[in-house]
Structure formats: C-alpha cells, structure tokens
Amino acid sequence: MAVTVEYAEGGLCRIAVDGEMTIYTALALKDELLSPLAQCETLEINLAGVSEIDSAGLQLLIVVKTAAKARGKNCASPVTARRCWTYWTGATWKAFLATTS
C-alpha cells in the first residue's frame, strides 16, 4: 500500500492510493487520507491503483468524505479503479456515490 499526496494551486490536493484498501490497511490509510484536509479546500482521491477494496476500504472513503463535508471542504474520486466496481455493485456503491455528490 502506498499513498502519494500532491498539493496543487487553488487549494487542490490530489491523493493517489496504490495497493489494497482492506481491513488490513484501513487504519494506516486513514491518517494519510485525512491529514491533507488541513491544508486544502478540495481533496481528489485517485483509486486507479487500488488492487483490492473491501467494506473497510469503502467505509474509509465515506469517513474521508464525511470529514471533508464537516470542514466545509470538497472531496471527490475522479478516477475509480474498474476492479472496485467489480467488488462493489448495487446498493453498496449507490450508498457510497450518494456521499460523494
């Protein structure tokens, strides 16, 4: 699991996640995904490098989105791995997408 953080102009922060977003990595990922919120207005999370995601990974994305909203900031996932769509279909993804709109 690797996380790359890039700060851009206009308060934009781009985060790329590579590897697993599972119960085994969620705790370590949590701080890496939440800490950039203090330095940006908009957080983009790129999931193209995610090799596996489970309910803990999905919950983490919802936590980050909720924290961003609570701080009056934006959070988006502009690039989502096709593999993620394979793992999560139907109501689960609808719930996640509802938090990202």
LINQUI-V350591 format. One record per residue. N is the residue number from 0. OMEGA is omega in whole degrees, -180 to 180 (999 if undefined). Layout:
# LINQUI-V350591
n | omega
N | OMEGA
N | OMEGA
This chain:
# LINQUI-V350591
n | omega
0 | 178
1 | 178
2 | 177
3 | -179
4 | 178
5 | 178
6 | -178
7 | 179
8 | 176
9 | 178
10 | -180
11 | 176
12 | 179
13 | 179
14 | 176
15 | 179
16 | 177
17 | 179
18 | -175
19 | 168
20 | -175
21 | 179
22 | -178
23 | -177
24 | -173
25 | -177
26 | 179
27 | -180
28 | -174
29 | -179
30 | -179
31 | 179
32 | -178
33 | -174
34 | 178
35 | 180
36 | -179
37 | -174
38 | -177
39 | 175
40 | 180
41 | -180
42 | 175
43 | -180
44 | -180
45 | -178
46 | -177
47 | -179
48 | -179
49 | -178
50 | 180
51 | 177
52 | 176
53 | -176
54 | 178
55 | 177
56 | 177
57 | 178
58 | 179
59 | 177
60 | 178
61 | 177
62 | -180
63 | 179
64 | 180
65 | 179
66 | 179
67 | 179
68 | -179
69 | 180
70 | 179
71 | -178
72 | -179
73 | 177
74 | -179
75 | 174
76 | -174
77 | 180
78 | -179
79 | -179
80 | 176
81 | -180
82 | 179
83 | -180
84 | 178
85 | -179
86 | -174
87 | 178
88 | 174
89 | -171
90 | -178
91 | 179
92 | 178
93 | 178
94 | 180
95 | -179
96 | 177
97 | 179
98 | -177
99 | -180
100 | 999
